[in-house]
Amino acid sequence: MMEKYNTEDFIVFNTIQLYRQDRLEFLKEAHQKSRERNYLLGLKLVRGAYMEKERDRAIEQQYPSPIQSQKSDCDRDYDNALRYCLENIQHISICAGTHNEKSSLLLTELMRQHSIAPNDKRIYFSQLLGMSDHISFNLSHAGYNVAKYVPYGPVADVLPYLTRRAQENTSIAGQTSRELSLLTAEQNRRKKLRK
Ligand SMILES: Cc1cc2nc3c(=O)[nH]c(=O)nc-3n(C[C@H](O)[C@H](O)[C@H](O)COP(=O)(O)OP(=O)(O)OC[C@H]3O[C@@H](n4cnc5c(N)ncnc54)[C@H](O)[C@@H]3O)c2cc1C
């Protein structure tokens, strides 16, 4: 589809899940292929949301788990994917779908190092609606492109989907407590101002 539609602009994007051990290599190969066949590469970079499912499936079907053995390996590959894309930004457009503050900050620093304007249309940051607004709002305020990702559909389908995500995804617990502590800190700051 990219070969067909991404000849002059970035229309079609593929998602790369960096929690998989093989995806950084896959990204580089996808880039090489796009150069050989002369089309533009659109990528949404995420860590990945189905870690538990992938691991269970690997055990059930008796093949080695495709997931990185530890979170730090996933973080390293995510950040290296950002570095690789920025080094090849003349042919790549990215949407960084992440709530990770360090990776978001790294991307802003890489953009500065490569002299890329904050509002360059090849680079988007994206967070889910209702999550990590502190990242979205601050980036947007500083002039970066930010998209809020809105899961939608019939209530009967969406609620069970969101519940399953909450149950399956161990990372949500960390995310929620991180945001609650930011809200509590802000509440305390305002209380002090009133005194
Ligand atoms: C806009 C947007 C679009 C998204 N679209 C998709 C999509 O299309 N497909 C999809 O799969 N996900 C998608 N996600 C979810 C995403 O993959 C992550 O699950 C979620 O954003 C949490 O990761 P993080 O980068 O925000 O940061 P963090 O909170 O720093 O990282 C948590 C993530 O790290 C990884 N991780 C945690 N522990 C380990 C471990 N022990 N070993 C290896 N890895 C580990 C997991 O991927 C976990 O979700 C999307 C997220 C956003 C914001």
The ligand as a MOL file (V3000), in Angstrom:
LIG
                    3D

  0  0  0     0  0            999 V3000
M  V30 BEGIN CTAB
M  V30 COUNTS 53 58 0 0 0
M  V30 BEGIN ATOM
M  V30 1 C -1.3350 7.1490 20.1920 0
M  V30 2 C -1.0850 5.7200 20.5660 0
M  V30 3 C -1.3350 4.7170 19.6480 0
M  V30 4 C -1.0960 3.3790 19.9820 0
M  V30 5 N -1.3110 2.4090 19.0380 0
M  V30 6 C -0.9520 1.1200 19.3140 0
M  V30 7 C -1.0190 0.0950 18.3130 0
M  V30 8 O -1.4380 0.3480 17.1730 0
M  V30 9 N -0.6070 -1.1430 18.6470 0
M  V30 10 C -0.1380 -1.4650 19.9000 0
M  V30 11 O 0.2650 -2.6160 20.1420 0
M  V30 12 N -0.0660 -0.5230 20.8580 0
M  V30 13 C -0.4660 0.7580 20.6090 0
M  V30 14 N -0.3860 1.7140 21.5860 0
M  V30 15 C -0.0380 1.3330 22.9790 0
M  V30 16 C 1.4740 1.3000 23.1730 0
M  V30 17 O 2.0130 0.2250 22.4310 0
M  V30 18 C 1.8980 1.0780 24.6550 0
M  V30 19 O 1.2870 -0.0820 25.1690 0
M  V30 20 C 1.5540 2.2080 25.5850 0
M  V30 21 O 1.6290 3.4480 24.9500 0
M  V30 22 C 2.5170 2.1950 26.7970 0
M  V30 23 O 3.8610 2.3950 26.3920 0
M  V30 24 P 4.6100 3.8240 26.4370 0
M  V30 25 O 5.5080 3.9700 25.2840 0
M  V30 26 O 3.5640 4.8380 26.5810 0
M  V30 27 O 5.5470 3.8730 27.7030 0
M  V30 28 P 5.9420 3.0910 28.9960 0
M  V30 29 O 4.8300 3.2560 29.9800 0
M  V30 30 O 7.2910 3.5520 29.3380 0
M  V30 31 O 6.0700 1.5810 28.5850 0
M  V30 32 C 5.1690 0.5570 28.8630 0
M  V30 33 C 5.3380 -0.4520 27.7380 0
M  V30 34 O 6.6610 -1.0170 27.8100 0
M  V30 35 C 6.6400 -2.3510 27.3450 0
M  V30 36 N 7.1070 -3.2140 28.4270 0
M  V30 37 C 6.7740 -3.1590 29.7270 0
M  V30 38 N 7.4240 -4.1290 30.4320 0
M  V30 39 C 8.1730 -4.8050 29.5430 0
M  V30 40 C 9.0210 -5.9190 29.6380 0
M  V30 41 N 9.2550 -6.5380 30.8020 0
M  V30 42 N 9.6250 -6.3580 28.5290 0
M  V30 43 C 9.4130 -5.7470 27.3510 0
M  V30 44 N 8.5950 -4.6810 27.1830 0
M  V30 45 C 7.9890 -4.2180 28.2670 0
M  V30 46 C 5.1900 -2.6620 26.9800 0
M  V30 47 O 5.0480 -2.4260 25.5910 0
M  V30 48 C 4.4090 -1.6600 27.8070 0
M  V30 49 O 3.1370 -1.3650 27.2290 0
M  V30 50 C -0.6130 3.0570 21.2730 0
M  V30 51 C -0.3560 4.0730 22.1830 0
M  V30 52 C -0.5790 5.3860 21.8570 0
M  V30 53 C -0.2770 6.4580 22.8500 0
M  V30 END ATOM
M  V30 BEGIN BOND
M  V30 1 1 1 2
M  V30 2 1 2 3
M  V30 3 2 2 52
M  V30 4 2 3 4
M  V30 5 1 4 5
M  V30 6 1 4 50
M  V30 7 2 5 6
M  V30 8 1 6 7
M  V30 9 1 6 13
M  V30 10 2 7 8
M  V30 11 1 7 9
M  V30 12 1 9 10
M  V30 13 2 10 11
M  V30 14 1 10 12
M  V30 15 2 12 13
M  V30 16 1 13 14
M  V30 17 1 14 15
M  V30 18 1 14 50
M  V30 19 1 15 16
M  V30 20 1 16 17
M  V30 21 1 16 18
M  V30 22 1 18 19
M  V30 23 1 18 20
M  V30 24 1 20 21
M  V30 25 1 20 22
M  V30 26 1 22 23
M  V30 27 1 23 24
M  V30 28 2 24 25
M  V30 29 1 24 26
M  V30 30 1 24 27
M  V30 31 1 27 28
M  V30 32 2 28 29
M  V30 33 1 28 30
M  V30 34 1 28 31
M  V30 35 1 31 32
M  V30 36 1 32 33
M  V30 37 1 33 34
M  V30 38 1 33 48
M  V30 39 1 34 35
M  V30 40 1 35 36
M  V30 41 1 35 46
M  V30 42 1 36 37
M  V30 43 1 36 45
M  V30 44 2 37 38
M  V30 45 1 38 39
M  V30 46 1 39 40
M  V30 47 2 39 45
M  V30 48 1 40 41
M  V30 49 2 40 42
M  V30 50 1 42 43
M  V30 51 2 43 44
M  V30 52 1 44 45
M  V30 53 1 46 47
M  V30 54 1 46 48
M  V30 55 1 48 49
M  V30 56 2 50 51
M  V30 57 1 51 52
M  V30 58 1 52 53
M  V30 END BOND
M  V30 END CTAB
M  END
